[in-house]
Amino acid sequence: MIRRPPRSTPSNSSAASDVYKRQRIERGDINPRLSTLRKIVEVLYEVLEEGLTAEAIMHKPVISVHEDDSVEKVVKIMEKYGISQVPVLDSNNRVVGTIMESTILKQLVNKKVENIFKKKAKEIMEPPLPVIPPSTKNSTILSLLSEYPAVLVSSQGKIIGIISKIDFIKSRLKG
């Protein structure tokens, strides 16, 4: 049997009052307004939505290339794995840049290079994608994805995952 807490007094906290109200709702003693129920549902939805982190959304392993790889090799890797961007790593496996499909297309359209496919990745790479910790909340990830095609997830200095726009969208379908 649920025991009714004492009515709120100046010495009781507002938490006790909230517990009392919740118990009254559960027993059916009071019927909350629709607007109150909507607010409750909205808050619960926000809490559940915010619960997703980078670690839950990320794709792994991260396919990457090295800065001395040829652009031809980069294109073959992107085609093989069906990816549209790839992080570029230096000899110490640190992220130093990114090559996207658009990076290569821009080079081809502008005819900046005689034979782009013989060039090294470091010669055409763009700045690195943003790097976030595994605990990053989805609201931050969404904000970054509105500016970048993907974000990298790093733990203890190592890249452990990547989140592309489609990875984020798929996570919303599951939720």
C-alpha positions in Angstrom: 0.0 0.0 0.0 1.3 3.4 -0.9 1.5 5.8 2.0 0.3 9.3 1.4 3.1 11.8 2.2 2.3 14.7 4.5 1.0 17.8 2.9 3.6 20.4 1.9 4.6 22.7 4.7 7.3 25.4 4.6 9.7 22.8 6.1 9.0 20.2 3.4 10.8 20.5 0.1 9.0 21.1 -3.3 10.2 17.5 -4.2 7.8 16.1 -1.6 5.0 18.2 -3.2 5.9 16.8 -6.6 5.8 13.2 -5.2 2.4 13.8 -3.7 1.1 15.2 -7.0 2.5 12.3 -8.9 0.9 9.8 -6.6 -2.5 11.6 -6.9 -2.2 11.4 -10.7 -1.3 7.7 -10.5 -4.3 6.9 -8.2 -6.6 8.9 -10.4 -7.4 11.5 -7.7 -6.7 14.3 -10.2 -6.9 14.6 -13.9 -4.0 16.7 -15.2 -4.7 19.2 -18.0 -3.8 18.2 -21.6 -1.3 21.0 -21.7 0.5 19.6 -18.6 0.6 16.2 -20.2 2.0 17.6 -23.4 4.8 19.3 -21.4 5.6 16.1 -19.6 5.8 14.2 -22.8 7.9 16.9 -24.4 10.4 16.8 -21.5 10.5 13.0 -21.5 11.1 13.1 -25.3 14.0 15.6 -24.9 15.6 13.5 -22.2 15.4 10.4 -24.2 16.6 12.1 -27.4 19.5 13.7 -25.6 20.5 10.3 -24.2 22.1 9.2 -27.5 25.8 9.8 -27.6 28.4 9.7 -30.3 29.5 6.3 -29.1 26.0 4.9 -29.7 25.7 6.5 -33.2 29.2 6.1 -34.6 30.3 3.7 -37.4 33.4 1.7 -36.8 36.1 0.9 -37.9 37.1 4.2 -39.5 38.4 3.8 -43.0 41.3 6.1 -43.5 44.2 6.8 -45.9 47.7 8.1 -45.3 49.0 11.4 -46.5 51.5 9.8 -48.9 48.8 7.6 -50.6 48.0 8.5 -54.2 44.7 10.0 -55.0 44.0 7.0 -57.2 44.3 4.8 -54.2 42.0 7.1 -52.2 39.4 6.9 -54.9 39.6 3.1 -55.0 39.2 2.9 -51.2 36.2 5.2 -51.3 34.6 3.2 -54.0 35.4 -0.1 -52.3 33.8 0.9 -49.0 31.0 3.1 -50.5 32.1 6.2 -48.6 32.2 9.8 -49.7 34.8 11.2 -47.4 37.9 9.7 -45.8 40.2 11.0 -43.0 43.9 11.5 -44.0 46.5 10.4 -41.4 50.2 11.3 -41.1 53.0 8.8 -40.3 52.0 9.0 -36.6 48.4 8.1 -37.4 47.2 11.6 -36.4 44.4 13.1 -38.5 45.8 15.8 -40.7 43.1 16.3 -43.3 40.1 15.0 -45.2 39.4 14.0 -48.8 35.8 14.1 -49.9 34.3 13.3 -53.3 33.8 17.0 -53.7 37.5 17.6 -53.1 38.4 15.5 -56.1 35.6 16.9 -58.2 36.7 20.5 -57.5 40.2 19.5 -58.7 38.9 18.0 -61.9 36.5 20.9 -62.6 39.1 23.5 -62.0 41.7 21.5 -63.9 44.2 22.6 -61.3 46.2 19.4 -61.7 47.4 17.7 -64.9 46.9 14.2 -63.5 45.2 14.5 -60.2 45.2 10.7 -59.6 49.0 10.6 -59.5 49.2 13.3 -56.8 49.5 12.4 -53.1 46.6 12.8 -50.7 48.4 15.5 -48.8 48.6 17.6 -51.9 44.8 17.9 -52.3 43.4 17.2 -48.8 41.1 19.7 -47.1 41.2 20.5 -43.3 40.3 17.6 -40.9 36.7 16.9 -39.9 35.8 17.9 -36.4 36.8 15.5 -33.6 34.5 14.8 -30.7 34.7 12.5 -27.6 32.4 9.4 -27.4 30.2 11.1 -24.8 29.1 14.0 -27.1 25.3 14.4 -27.1 23.3 14.2 -30.3 22.3 17.8 -30.2 26.0 18.8 -30.6 26.5 16.2 -33.3 23.5 17.5 -35.2 24.9 21.0 -35.0 28.3 19.9 -36.4 26.7 17.8 -39.1 24.8 20.9 -40.4 28.2 22.4 -41.2 30.4 19.3 -42.0 29.8 16.1 -43.9 30.9 13.9 -40.9 32.6 14.0 -37.5 35.3 11.8 -36.1 35.0 10.2 -32.6 38.2 10.1 -30.6 39.1 8.4 -27.3 42.5 8.7 -25.7 44.0 10.3 -28.8 42.8 7.5 -31.1 40.1 7.8 -33.7 37.6 5.1 -32.8 34.6 6.0 -35.0 33.0 8.3 -37.5 29.5 9.7 -37.8 28.3 10.7 -41.2 25.0 12.4 -41.9 23.4 9.1 -42.9 24.6 7.4 -39.7 22.9 10.2 -37.7 19.7 9.9 -39.8 19.6 6.1 -39.3 20.0 6.6 -35.5 16.8 8.7 -35.6 14.9 6.0 -37.4 15.8 3.4 -34.7 14.8 5.8 -31.9 
